[in-house]
Amino acid sequence: EAKRRADKLQRTPSWSDFEEITMFYEVAEVLSRSGLEFHVDHVLPLKGTAVSGFHVQNNLQVIPWVDNVRKANKFEAVT
């Protein structure tokens, strides 16, 4: 977990909107109160094999945990 936090910090540029990033985590927490756990997912993985993204607000989405686990560390392009 410490390595993941360090990786996320390394991939967070200074121009990130930290308030907006925090909002994603708050939304996931509120939605998880319904009984289905939600995660904050990076659309472009931070350490993907084909492509890597940043820890920024426009690279985040809130999705059910099962979809996040299924996606793993891959980028799924929408066609």
N, CA, C and O atoms as a Maestro MAE file, in Angstrom:
{
 s_m_m2io_version
 :::
 2.0.0
}

f_m_ct {
 s_m_title
 :::
 protein
 m_atom[316] {
  # First column is atom index #
  i_m_mmod_type
  r_m_x_coord
  r_m_y_coord
  r_m_z_coord
  i_m_residue_number
  s_m_chain_name
  s_m_pdb_residue_name
  s_m_pdb_atom_name
  i_m_atomic_number
  :::
  1 25 0.832 -1.198 0.000 1 A "GLU " " N  " 7
  2 3 0.000 0.000 0.000 1 A "GLU " " CA " 6
  3 2 0.871 1.254 0.000 1 A "GLU " " C  " 6
  4 15 0.545 2.240 -0.661 1 A "GLU " " O  " 8
  5 25 1.970 1.216 0.736 2 A "ALA " " N  " 7
  6 3 2.872 2.371 0.777 2 A "ALA " " CA " 6
  7 2 3.468 2.636 -0.605 2 A "ALA " " C  " 6
  8 15 3.625 3.789 -1.005 2 A "ALA " " O  " 8
  9 25 3.798 1.577 -1.325 3 A "LYS " " N  " 7
  10 3 4.359 1.734 -2.672 3 A "LYS " " CA " 6
  11 2 3.317 2.349 -3.599 3 A "LYS " " C  " 6
  12 15 3.644 3.215 -4.410 3 A "LYS " " O  " 8
  13 25 2.077 1.914 -3.486 4 A "ARG " " N  " 7
  14 3 1.003 2.469 -4.323 4 A "ARG " " CA " 6
  15 2 0.822 3.968 -4.047 4 A "ARG " " C  " 6
  16 15 0.666 4.761 -4.976 4 A "ARG " " O  " 8
  17 25 0.845 4.348 -2.765 5 A "ARG " " N  " 7
  18 3 0.725 5.769 -2.421 5 A "ARG " " CA " 6
  19 2 1.894 6.571 -2.991 5 A "ARG " " C  " 6
  20 15 1.707 7.679 -3.493 5 A "ARG " " O  " 8
  21 25 3.094 6.008 -2.912 6 A "ALA " " N  " 7
  22 3 4.279 6.695 -3.451 6 A "ALA " " CA " 6
  23 2 4.172 6.834 -4.964 6 A "ALA " " C  " 6
  24 15 4.498 7.885 -5.517 6 A "ALA " " O  " 8
  25 25 3.716 5.778 -5.636 7 A "ASP " " N  " 7
  26 3 3.538 5.827 -7.094 7 A "ASP " " CA " 6
  27 2 2.517 6.903 -7.466 7 A "ASP " " C  " 6
  28 15 2.722 7.663 -8.413 7 A "ASP " " O  " 8
  29 25 1.422 6.960 -6.718 8 A "LYS " " N  " 7
  30 3 0.375 7.952 -6.994 8 A "LYS " " CA " 6
  31 2 0.940 9.369 -6.814 8 A "LYS " " C  " 6
  32 15 0.670 10.260 -7.619 8 A "LYS " " O  " 8
  33 25 1.717 9.559 -5.761 9 A "LEU " " N  " 7
  34 3 2.308 10.870 -5.507 9 A "LEU " " CA " 6
  35 2 3.258 11.276 -6.637 9 A "LEU " " C  " 6
  36 15 3.280 12.436 -7.048 9 A "LEU " " O  " 8
  37 25 4.034 10.326 -7.131 10 A "GLN " " N  " 7
  38 3 4.960 10.602 -8.234 10 A "GLN " " CA " 6
  39 2 4.216 10.979 -9.510 10 A "GLN " " C  " 6
  40 15 4.741 11.733 -10.329 10 A "GLN " " O  " 8
  41 25 3.011 10.469 -9.689 11 A "ARG " " N  " 7
  42 3 2.234 10.712 -10.905 11 A "ARG " " CA " 6
  43 2 1.232 11.854 -10.729 11 A "ARG " " C  " 6
  44 15 0.330 12.009 -11.552 11 A "ARG " " O  " 8
  45 25 1.377 12.662 -9.663 12 A "THR " " N  " 7
  46 3 0.482 13.790 -9.405 12 A "THR " " CA " 6
  47 2 1.225 15.092 -9.709 12 A "THR " " C  " 6
  48 15 2.081 15.508 -8.929 12 A "THR " " O  " 8
  49 25 0.905 15.740 -10.838 13 A "PRO " " N  " 7
  50 3 1.580 17.002 -11.167 13 A "PRO " " CA " 6
  51 2 1.116 18.148 -10.265 13 A "PRO " " C  " 6
  52 15 0.046 18.086 -9.660 13 A "PRO " " O  " 8
  53 25 1.931 19.180 -10.190 14 A "SER " " N  " 7
  54 3 1.627 20.313 -9.309 14 A "SER " " CA " 6
  55 2 0.357 21.052 -9.730 14 A "SER " " C  " 6
  56 15 -0.259 21.726 -8.905 14 A "SER " " O  " 8
  57 25 -0.044 20.939 -10.993 15 A "TRP " " N  " 7
  58 3 -1.230 21.654 -11.477 15 A "TRP " " CA " 6
  59 2 -2.530 20.898 -11.227 15 A "TRP " " C  " 6
  60 15 -3.595 21.342 -11.657 15 A "TRP " " O  " 8
  61 25 -2.456 19.772 -10.544 16 A "SER " " N  " 7
  62 3 -3.669 19.000 -10.233 16 A "SER " " CA " 6
  63 2 -4.619 19.813 -9.365 16 A "SER " " C  " 6
  64 15 -4.188 20.605 -8.527 16 A "SER " " O  " 8
  65 25 -5.919 19.609 -9.573 17 A "ASP " " N  " 7
  66 3 -6.942 20.260 -8.755 17 A "ASP " " CA " 6
  67 2 -7.257 19.320 -7.584 17 A "ASP " " C  " 6
  68 15 -8.100 18.429 -7.697 17 A "ASP " " O  " 8
  69 25 -6.566 19.536 -6.461 18 A "PHE " " N  " 7
  70 3 -6.675 18.626 -5.331 18 A "PHE " " CA " 6
  71 2 -8.074 18.603 -4.726 18 A "PHE " " C  " 6
  72 15 -8.504 17.570 -4.213 18 A "PHE " " O  " 8
  73 25 -8.787 19.717 -4.778 19 A "GLU " " N  " 7
  74 3 -10.168 19.738 -4.272 19 A "GLU " " CA " 6
  75 2 -11.062 18.851 -5.121 19 A "GLU " " C  " 6
  76 15 -11.904 18.125 -4.592 19 A "GLU " " O  " 8
  77 25 -10.885 18.906 -6.425 20 A "GLU " " N  " 7
  78 3 -11.697 18.075 -7.310 20 A "GLU " " CA " 6
  79 2 -11.330 16.596 -7.163 20 A "GLU " " C  " 6
  80 15 -12.207 15.733 -7.194 20 A "GLU " " O  " 8
  81 25 -10.052 16.306 -7.005 21 A "ILE " " N  " 7
  82 3 -9.620 14.919 -6.783 21 A "ILE " " CA " 6
  83 2 -10.250 14.386 -5.505 21 A "ILE " " C  " 6
  84 15 -10.746 13.260 -5.478 21 A "ILE " " O  " 8
  85 25 -10.233 15.183 -4.455 22 A "THR " " N  " 7
  86 3 -10.835 14.785 -3.179 22 A "THR " " CA " 6
  87 2 -12.317 14.500 -3.348 22 A "THR " " C  " 6
  88 15 -12.852 13.589 -2.718 22 A "THR " " O  " 8
  89 25 -12.988 15.280 -4.202 23 A "MET " " N  " 7
  90 3 -14.419 15.086 -4.437 23 A "MET " " CA " 6
  91 2 -14.700 13.668 -4.965 23 A "MET " " C  " 6
  92 15 -15.689 13.053 -4.568 23 A "MET " " O  " 8
  93 25 -13.849 13.149 -5.845 24 A "PHE " " N  " 7
  94 3 -14.049 11.798 -6.368 24 A "PHE " " CA " 6
  95 2 -14.053 10.776 -5.235 24 A "PHE " " C  " 6
  96 15 -14.895 9.879 -5.209 24 A "PHE " " O  " 8
  97 25 -13.117 10.910 -4.300 25 A "TYR " " N  " 7
  98 3 -13.038 9.981 -3.171 25 A "TYR " " CA " 6
  99 2 -14.232 10.139 -2.239 25 A "TYR " " C  " 6
  100 15 -14.709 9.155 -1.673 25 A "TYR " " O  " 8
  101 25 -14.713 11.353 -2.074 26 A "GLU " " N  " 7
  102 3 -15.903 11.579 -1.249 26 A "GLU " " CA " 6
  103 2 -17.141 10.981 -1.894 26 A "GLU " " C  " 6
  104 15 -17.968 10.388 -1.202 26 A "GLU " " O  " 8
  105 25 -17.286 11.124 -3.204 27 A "VAL " " N  " 7
  106 3 -18.421 10.540 -3.923 27 A "VAL " " CA " 6
  107 2 -18.388 9.017 -3.800 27 A "VAL " " C  " 6
  108 15 -19.421 8.392 -3.560 27 A "VAL " " O  " 8
  109 25 -17.209 8.420 -3.962 28 A "ALA " " N  " 7
  110 3 -17.088 6.958 -3.835 28 A "ALA " " CA " 6
  111 2 -17.492 6.512 -2.436 28 A "ALA " " C  " 6
  112 15 -18.153 5.486 -2.276 28 A "ALA " " O  " 8
  113 25 -17.098 7.276 -1.426 29 A "GLU " " N  " 7
  114 3 -17.455 6.935 -0.050 29 A "GLU " " CA " 6
  115 2 -18.964 7.010 0.164 29 A "GLU " " C  " 6
  116 15 -19.547 6.119 0.783 29 A "GLU " " O  " 8
  117 25 -19.594 8.058 -0.339 30 A "VAL " " N  " 7
  118 3 -21.048 8.214 -0.176 30 A "VAL " " CA " 6
  119 2 -21.791 7.099 -0.918 30 A "VAL " " C  " 6
  120 15 -22.713 6.497 -0.367 30 A "VAL " " O  " 8
  121 25 -21.400 6.827 -2.150 31 A "LEU " " N  " 7
  122 3 -22.062 5.768 -2.918 31 A "LEU " " CA " 6
  123 2 -21.887 4.403 -2.255 31 A "LEU " " C  " 6
  124 15 -22.777 3.556 -2.330 31 A "LEU " " O  " 8
  125 25 -20.755 4.194 -1.615 32 A "SER " " N  " 7
  126 3 -20.491 2.906 -0.962 32 A "SER " " CA " 6
  127 2 -21.409 2.659 0.227 32 A "SER " " C  " 6
  128 15 -21.560 1.519 0.666 32 A "SER " " O  " 8
  129 25 -22.014 3.698 0.743 33 A "ARG " " N  " 7
  130 3 -22.956 3.535 1.861 33 A "ARG " " CA " 6
  131 2 -24.217 2.797 1.441 33 A "ARG " " C  " 6
  132 15 -24.982 2.352 2.296 33 A "ARG " " O  " 8
  133 25 -24.448 2.659 0.135 34 A "SER " " N  " 7
  134 3 -25.637 1.967 -0.373 34 A "SER " " CA " 6
  135 2 -25.531 0.460 -0.207 34 A "SER " " C  " 6
  136 15 -26.519 -0.254 -0.382 34 A "SER " " O  " 8
  137 25 -24.349 -0.030 0.126 35 A "GLY " " N  " 7
  138 3 -24.155 -1.469 0.276 35 A "GLY " " CA " 6
  139 2 -23.262 -2.037 -0.816 35 A "GLY " " C  " 6
  140 15 -22.709 -3.124 -0.647 35 A "GLY " " O  " 8
  141 25 -23.109 -1.333 -1.927 36 A "LEU " " N  " 7
  142 3 -22.207 -1.737 -3.004 36 A "LEU " " CA " 6
  143 2 -20.986 -0.833 -2.932 36 A "LEU " " C  " 6
  144 15 -21.108 0.391 -2.991 36 A "LEU " " O  " 8
  145 25 -19.805 -1.438 -2.804 37 A "GLU " " N  " 7
  146 3 -18.588 -0.642 -2.664 37 A "GLU " " CA " 6
  147 2 -18.175 -0.028 -3.998 37 A "GLU " " C  " 6
  148 15 -18.202 -0.690 -5.035 37 A "GLU " " O  " 8
  149 25 -17.797 1.235 -3.953 38 A "PHE " " N  " 7
  150 3 -17.313 1.953 -5.130 38 A "PHE " " CA " 6
  151 2 -15.860 2.338 -4.931 38 A "PHE " " C  " 6
  152 15 -15.429 2.617 -3.813 38 A "PHE " " O  " 8
  153 25 -15.106 2.351 -6.025 39 A "HIS " " N  " 7
  154 3 -13.700 2.741 -6.020 39 A "HIS " " CA " 6
  155 2 -13.486 3.927 -6.943 39 A "HIS " " C  " 6
  156 15 -14.256 4.151 -7.877 39 A "HIS " " O  " 8
  157 25 -12.428 4.687 -6.670 40 A "VAL " " N  " 7
  158 3 -11.965 5.714 -7.595 40 A "VAL " " CA " 6
  159 2 -10.957 5.029 -8.505 40 A "VAL " " C  " 6
  160 15 -9.954 4.483 -8.045 40 A "VAL " " O  " 8
  161 25 -11.236 5.066 -9.792 41 A "ASP " " N  " 7
  162 3 -10.423 4.375 -10.790 41 A "ASP " " CA " 6
  163 2 -9.707 5.392 -11.663 41 A "ASP " " C  " 6
  164 15 -10.244 6.457 -11.964 41 A "ASP " " O  " 8
  165 25 -8.495 5.054 -12.064 42 A "HIS " " N  " 7
  166 3 -7.761 5.863 -13.041 42 A "HIS " " CA " 6
  167 2 -8.115 5.334 -14.426 42 A "HIS " " C  " 6
  168 15 -7.867 4.166 -14.722 42 A "HIS " " O  " 8
  169 25 -8.684 6.169 -15.265 43 A "VAL " " N  " 7
  170 3 -9.055 5.776 -16.622 43 A "VAL " " CA " 6
  171 2 -7.806 5.269 -17.345 43 A "VAL " " C  " 6
  172 15 -7.803 4.174 -17.908 43 A "VAL " " O  " 8
  173 25 -6.759 6.071 -17.321 44 A "LEU " " N  " 7
  174 3 -5.444 5.635 -17.817 44 A "LEU " " CA " 6
  175 2 -4.654 5.212 -16.587 44 A "LEU " " C  " 6
  176 15 -4.354 6.055 -15.741 44 A "LEU " " O  " 8
  177 25 -4.310 3.943 -16.460 45 A "PRO " " N  " 7
  178 3 -3.619 3.460 -15.252 45 A "PRO " " CA " 6
  179 2 -2.338 4.242 -14.975 45 A "PRO " " C  " 6
  180 15 -1.669 4.715 -15.894 45 A "PRO " " O  " 8
  181 25 -2.012 4.366 -13.697 46 A "LEU " " N  " 7
  182 3 -0.801 5.077 -13.318 46 A "LEU " " CA " 6
  183 2 0.456 4.347 -13.784 46 A "LEU " " C  " 6
  184 15 1.465 4.976 -14.106 46 A "LEU " " O  " 8
  185 25 0.390 3.038 -13.818 47 A "LYS " " N  " 7
  186 3 1.554 2.249 -14.234 47 A "LYS " " CA " 6
  187 2 1.115 1.161 -15.210 47 A "LYS " " C  " 6
  188 15 1.375 -0.022 -14.993 47 A "LYS " " O  " 8
  189 25 0.454 1.568 -16.274 48 A "GLY " " N  " 7
  190 3 -0.008 0.612 -17.270 48 A "GLY " " CA " 6
  191 2 1.131 0.120 -18.148 48 A "GLY " " C  " 6
  192 15 2.188 0.747 -18.214 48 A "GLY " " O  " 8
  193 25 0.918 -0.991 -18.816 49 A "THR " " N  " 7
  194 3 1.951 -1.525 -19.699 49 A "THR " " CA " 6
  195 2 1.914 -0.845 -21.064 49 A "THR " " C  " 6
  196 15 2.966 -0.595 -21.653 49 A "THR " " O  " 8
  197 25 0.727 -0.544 -21.574 50 A "ALA " " N  " 7
  198 3 0.604 0.077 -22.894 50 A "ALA " " CA " 6
  199 2 0.593 1.595 -22.804 50 A "ALA " " C  " 6
  200 15 1.119 2.277 -23.683 50 A "ALA " " O  " 8
  201 25 -0.006 2.124 -21.742 51 A "VAL " " N  " 7
  202 3 -0.146 3.571 -21.575 51 A "VAL " " CA " 6
  203 2 -0.213 3.869 -20.076 51 A "VAL " " C  " 6
  204 15 -0.738 3.068 -19.303 51 A "VAL " " O  " 8
  205 25 0.314 5.007 -19.676 52 A "SER " " N  " 7
  206 3 0.263 5.420 -18.273 52 A "SER " " CA " 6
  207 2 -0.296 6.825 -18.178 52 A "SER " " C  " 6
  208 15 -0.026 7.676 -19.025 52 A "SER " " O  " 8
  209 25 -1.080 7.056 -17.134 53 A "GLY " " N  " 7
  210 3 -1.698 8.359 -16.944 53 A "GLY " " CA " 6
  211 2 -1.211 9.026 -15.680 53 A "GLY " " C  " 6
  212 15 -0.320 8.527 -14.993 53 A "GLY " " O  " 8
  213 25 -1.814 10.166 -15.384 54 A "PHE " " N  " 7
  214 3 -1.492 10.929 -14.186 54 A "PHE " " CA " 6
  215 2 -2.621 10.819 -13.171 54 A "PHE " " C  " 6
  216 15 -3.749 10.460 -13.507 54 A "PHE " " O  " 8
  217 25 -2.295 11.137 -11.924 55 A "HIS " " N  " 7
  218 3 -3.299 11.209 -10.859 55 A "HIS " " CA " 6
  219 2 -3.854 12.635 -10.871 55 A "HIS " " C  " 6
  220 15 -3.481 13.474 -10.051 55 A "HIS " " O  " 8
  221 25 -4.758 12.882 -11.828 56 A "VAL " " N  " 7
  222 3 -5.384 14.189 -12.011 56 A "VAL " " CA " 6
  223 2 -6.888 13.998 -12.161 56 A "VAL " " C  " 6
  224 15 -7.367 12.904 -12.460 56 A "VAL " " O  " 8
  225 25 -7.618 15.086 -11.946 57 A "GLN " " N  " 7
  226 3 -9.073 15.018 -11.908 57 A "GLN " " CA " 6
  227 2 -9.692 14.488 -13.200 57 A "GLN " " C  " 6
  228 15 -10.702 13.788 -13.136 57 A "GLN " " O  " 8
  229 25 -9.134 14.791 -14.356 58 A "ASN " " N  " 7
  230 3 -9.752 14.330 -15.605 58 A "ASN " " CA " 6
  231 2 -9.315 12.919 -15.991 58 A "ASN " " C  " 6
  232 15 -9.629 12.456 -17.088 58 A "ASN " " O  " 8
  233 25 -8.598 12.235 -15.107 59 A "ASN " " N  " 7
  234 3 -8.234 10.836 -15.329 59 A "ASN " " CA " 6
  235 2 -8.893 9.936 -14.286 59 A "ASN " " C  " 6
  236 15 -8.515 8.774 -14.141 59 A "ASN " " O  " 8
  237 25 -9.867 10.465 -13.565 60 A "LEU " " N  " 7
  238 3 -10.521 9.693 -12.507 60 A "LEU " " CA " 6
  239 2 -11.983 9.432 -12.844 60 A "LEU " " C  " 6
  240 15 -12.640 10.222 -13.521 60 A "LEU " " O  " 8
  241 25 -12.468 8.298 -12.348 61 A "GLN " " N  " 7
  242 3 -13.889 7.971 -12.443 61 A "GLN " " CA " 6
  243 2 -14.252 7.130 -11.231 61 A "GLN " " C  " 6
  244 15 -13.406 6.429 -10.675 61 A "GLN " " O  " 8
  245 25 -15.506 7.202 -10.829 62 A "VAL " " N  " 7
  246 3 -16.012 6.397 -9.718 62 A "VAL " " CA " 6
  247 2 -16.783 5.240 -10.328 62 A "VAL " " C  " 6
  248 15 -17.738 5.442 -11.079 62 A "VAL " " O  " 8
  249 25 -16.358 4.017 -9.997 63 A "ILE " " N  " 7
  250 3 -17.000 2.820 -10.556 63 A "ILE " " CA " 6
  251 2 -17.171 1.777 -9.455 63 A "ILE " " C  " 6
  252 15 -16.470 1.827 -8.444 63 A "ILE " " O  " 8
  253 25 -18.106 0.821 -9.643 64 A "PRO " " N  " 7
  254 3 -18.252 -0.258 -8.671 64 A "PRO " " CA " 6
  255 2 -16.939 -1.048 -8.540 64 A "PRO " " C  " 6
  256 15 -16.207 -1.228 -9.513 64 A "PRO " " O  " 8
  257 25 -16.665 -1.507 -7.329 65 A "TRP " " N  " 7
  258 3 -15.400 -2.190 -7.055 65 A "TRP " " CA " 6
  259 2 -15.181 -3.366 -7.976 65 A "TRP " " C  " 6
  260 15 -14.052 -3.612 -8.400 65 A "TRP " " O  " 8
  261 25 -16.243 -4.106 -8.300 66 A "VAL " " N  " 7
  262 3 -16.094 -5.302 -9.128 66 A "VAL " " CA " 6
  263 2 -15.585 -4.933 -10.526 66 A "VAL " " C  " 6
  264 15 -14.788 -5.666 -11.112 66 A "VAL " " O  " 8
  265 25 -16.045 -3.798 -11.056 67 A "ASP " " N  " 7
  266 3 -15.561 -3.349 -12.362 67 A "ASP " " CA " 6
  267 2 -14.105 -2.911 -12.284 67 A "ASP " " C  " 6
  268 15 -13.333 -3.133 -13.216 67 A "ASP " " O  " 8
  269 25 -13.734 -2.289 -11.171 68 A "ASN " " N  " 7
  270 3 -12.358 -1.858 -10.998 68 A "ASN " " CA " 6
  271 2 -11.415 -3.053 -10.885 68 A "ASN " " C  " 6
  272 15 -10.332 -3.047 -11.470 68 A "ASN " " O  " 8
  273 25 -11.817 -4.063 -10.145 69 A "VAL " " N  " 7
  274 3 -10.995 -5.269 -10.001 69 A "VAL " " CA " 6
  275 2 -10.888 -5.988 -11.341 69 A "VAL " " C  " 6
  276 15 -9.818 -6.482 -11.698 69 A "VAL " " O  " 8
  277 25 -11.978 -6.049 -12.074 70 A "ARG " " N  " 7
  278 3 -11.982 -6.710 -13.386 70 A "ARG " " CA " 6
  279 2 -11.063 -5.971 -14.359 70 A "ARG " " C  " 6
  280 15 -10.343 -6.592 -15.141 70 A "ARG " " O  " 8
  281 25 -11.096 -4.649 -14.301 71 A "LYS " " N  " 7
  282 3 -10.270 -3.825 -15.190 71 A "LYS " " CA " 6
  283 2 -8.788 -3.985 -14.856 71 A "LYS " " C  " 6
  284 15 -7.940 -3.957 -15.747 71 A "LYS " " O  " 8
  285 25 -8.485 -4.152 -13.583 72 A "ALA " " N  " 7
  286 3 -7.100 -4.280 -13.096 72 A "ALA " " CA " 6
  287 2 -6.291 -3.065 -13.512 72 A "ALA " " C  " 6
  288 15 -6.750 -1.934 -13.351 72 A "ALA " " O  " 8
  289 25 -5.117 -3.275 -14.033 73 A "ASN " " N  " 7
  290 3 -4.209 -2.175 -14.389 73 A "ASN " " CA " 6
  291 2 -4.151 -1.993 -15.885 73 A "ASN " " C  " 6
  292 15 -3.084 -1.756 -16.452 73 A "ASN " " O  " 8
  293 25 -5.330 -2.108 -16.539 74 A "LYS " " N  " 7
  294 3 -5.391 -2.014 -18.007 74 A "LYS " " CA " 6
  295 2 -6.193 -0.795 -18.427 74 A "LYS " " C  " 6
  296 15 -7.024 -0.282 -17.677 74 A "LYS " " O  " 8
  297 25 -5.928 -0.357 -19.617 75 A "PHE " " N  " 7
  298 3 -6.701 0.721 -20.233 75 A "PHE " " CA " 6
  299 2 -7.693 0.087 -21.175 75 A "PHE " " C  " 6
  300 15 -7.306 -0.667 -22.069 75 A "PHE " " O  " 8
  301 25 -8.972 0.380 -20.990 76 A "GLU " " N  " 7
  302 3 -10.009 -0.167 -21.854 76 A "GLU " " CA " 6
  303 2 -10.551 0.953 -22.729 76 A "GLU " " C  " 6
  304 15 -11.355 1.770 -22.280 76 A "GLU " " O  " 8
  305 25 -10.112 0.985 -23.964 77 A "ALA " " N  " 7
  306 3 -10.547 2.028 -24.895 77 A "ALA " " CA " 6
  307 2 -12.010 1.822 -25.254 77 A "ALA " " C  " 6
  308 15 -12.465 0.695 -25.451 77 A "ALA " " O  " 8
  309 25 -12.733 2.923 -25.336 78 A "VAL " " N  " 7
  310 3 -14.139 2.884 -25.737 78 A "VAL " " CA " 6
  311 2 -14.168 3.005 -27.267 78 A "VAL " " C  " 6
  312 15 -13.604 3.937 -27.840 78 A "VAL " " O  " 8
  313 25 -14.830 2.056 -27.904 79 A "THR " " N  " 7
  314 3 -14.908 2.080 -29.382 79 A "THR " " CA " 6
  315 2 -16.288 2.453 -29.844 79 A "THR " " C  " 6
  316 15 -16.538 2.522 -31.047 79 A "THR " " O  " 8
  :::
 }
 m_bond[315] {
  # First column is bond index #
  i_m_from
  i_m_to
  i_m_order
  :::
  1 1 2 1
  2 2 3 1
  3 3 4 2
  4 3 5 1
  5 5 6 1
  6 6 7 1
  7 7 8 2
  8 7 9 1
  9 9 10 1
  10 10 11 1
  11 11 12 2
  12 11 13 1
  13 13 14 1
  14 14 15 1
  15 15 16 2
  16 15 17 1
  17 17 18 1
  18 18 19 1
  19 19 20 2
  20 19 21 1
  21 21 22 1
  22 22 23 1
  23 23 24 2
  24 23 25 1
  25 25 26 1
  26 26 27 1
  27 27 28 2
  28 27 29 1
  29 29 30 1
  30 30 31 1
  31 31 32 2
  32 31 33 1
  33 33 34 1
  34 34 35 1
  35 35 36 2
  36 35 37 1
  37 37 38 1
  38 38 39 1
  39 39 40 2
  40 39 41 1
  41 41 42 1
  42 42 43 1
  43 43 44 2
  44 43 45 1
  45 45 46 1
  46 46 47 1
  47 47 48 2
  48 47 49 1
  49 49 50 1
  50 50 51 1
  51 51 52 2
  52 51 53 1
  53 53 54 1
  54 54 55 1
  55 55 56 2
  56 55 57 1
  57 57 58 1
  58 58 59 1
  59 59 60 2
  60 59 61 1
  61 61 62 1
  62 62 63 1
  63 63 64 2
  64 63 65 1
  65 65 66 1
  66 66 67 1
  67 67 68 2
  68 67 69 1
  69 69 70 1
  70 70 71 1
  71 71 72 2
  72 71 73 1
  73 73 74 1
  74 74 75 1
  75 75 76 2
  76 75 77 1
  77 77 78 1
  78 78 79 1
  79 79 80 2
  80 79 81 1
  81 81 82 1
  82 82 83 1
  83 83 84 2
  84 83 85 1
  85 85 86 1
  86 86 87 1
  87 87 88 2
  88 87 89 1
  89 89 90 1
  90 90 91 1
  91 91 92 2
  92 91 93 1
  93 93 94 1
  94 94 95 1
  95 95 96 2
  96 95 97 1
  97 97 98 1
  98 98 99 1
  99 99 100 2
  100 99 101 1
  101 101 102 1
  102 102 103 1
  103 103 104 2
  104 103 105 1
  105 105 106 1
  106 106 107 1
  107 107 108 2
  108 107 109 1
  109 109 110 1
  110 110 111 1
  111 111 112 2
  112 111 113 1
  113 113 114 1
  114 114 115 1
  115 115 116 2
  116 115 117 1
  117 117 118 1
  118 118 119 1
  119 119 120 2
  120 119 121 1
  121 121 122 1
  122 122 123 1
  123 123 124 2
  124 123 125 1
  125 125 126 1
  126 126 127 1
  127 127 128 2
  128 127 129 1
  129 129 130 1
  130 130 131 1
  131 131 132 2
  132 131 133 1
  133 133 134 1
  134 134 135 1
  135 135 136 2
  136 135 137 1
  137 137 138 1
  138 138 139 1
  139 139 140 2
  140 139 141 1
  141 141 142 1
  142 142 143 1
  143 143 144 2
  144 143 145 1
  145 145 146 1
  146 146 147 1
  147 147 148 2
  148 147 149 1
  149 149 150 1
  150 150 151 1
  151 151 152 2
  152 151 153 1
  153 153 154 1
  154 154 155 1
  155 155 156 2
  156 155 157 1
  157 157 158 1
  158 158 159 1
  159 159 160 2
  160 159 161 1
  161 161 162 1
  162 162 163 1
  163 163 164 2
  164 163 165 1
  165 165 166 1
  166 166 167 1
  167 167 168 2
  168 167 169 1
  169 169 170 1
  170 170 171 1
  171 171 172 2
  172 171 173 1
  173 173 174 1
  174 174 175 1
  175 175 176 2
  176 175 177 1
  177 177 178 1
  178 178 179 1
  179 179 180 2
  180 179 181 1
  181 181 182 1
  182 182 183 1
  183 183 184 2
  184 183 185 1
  185 185 186 1
  186 186 187 1
  187 187 188 2
  188 187 189 1
  189 189 190 1
  190 190 191 1
  191 191 192 2
  192 191 193 1
  193 193 194 1
  194 194 195 1
  195 195 196 2
  196 195 197 1
  197 197 198 1
  198 198 199 1
  199 199 200 2
  200 199 201 1
  201 201 202 1
  202 202 203 1
  203 203 204 2
  204 203 205 1
  205 205 206 1
  206 206 207 1
  207 207 208 2
  208 207 209 1
  209 209 210 1
  210 210 211 1
  211 211 212 2
  212 211 213 1
  213 213 214 1
  214 214 215 1
  215 215 216 2
  216 215 217 1
  217 217 218 1
  218 218 219 1
  219 219 220 2
  220 219 221 1
  221 221 222 1
  222 222 223 1
  223 223 224 2
  224 223 225 1
  225 225 226 1
  226 226 227 1
  227 227 228 2
  228 227 229 1
  229 229 230 1
  230 230 231 1
  231 231 232 2
  232 231 233 1
  233 233 234 1
  234 234 235 1
  235 235 236 2
  236 235 237 1
  237 237 238 1
  238 238 239 1
  239 239 240 2
  240 239 241 1
  241 241 242 1
  242 242 243 1
  243 243 244 2
  244 243 245 1
  245 245 246 1
  246 246 247 1
  247 247 248 2
  248 247 249 1
  249 249 250 1
  250 250 251 1
  251 251 252 2
  252 251 253 1
  253 253 254 1
  254 254 255 1
  255 255 256 2
  256 255 257 1
  257 257 258 1
  258 258 259 1
  259 259 260 2
  260 259 261 1
  261 261 262 1
  262 262 263 1
  263 263 264 2
  264 263 265 1
  265 265 266 1
  266 266 267 1
  267 267 268 2
  268 267 269 1
  269 269 270 1
  270 270 271 1
  271 271 272 2
  272 271 273 1
  273 273 274 1
  274 274 275 1
  275 275 276 2
  276 275 277 1
  277 277 278 1
  278 278 279 1
  279 279 280 2
  280 279 281 1
  281 281 282 1
  282 282 283 1
  283 283 284 2
  284 283 285 1
  285 285 286 1
  286 286 287 1
  287 287 288 2
  288 287 289 1
  289 289 290 1
  290 290 291 1
  291 291 292 2
  292 291 293 1
  293 293 294 1
  294 294 295 1
  295 295 296 2
  296 295 297 1
  297 297 298 1
  298 298 299 1
  299 299 300 2
  300 299 301 1
  301 301 302 1
  302 302 303 1
  303 303 304 2
  304 303 305 1
  305 305 306 1
  306 306 307 1
  307 307 308 2
  308 307 309 1
  309 309 310 1
  310 310 311 1
  311 311 312 2
  312 311 313 1
  313 313 314 1
  314 314 315 1
  315 315 316 2
  :::
 }
}
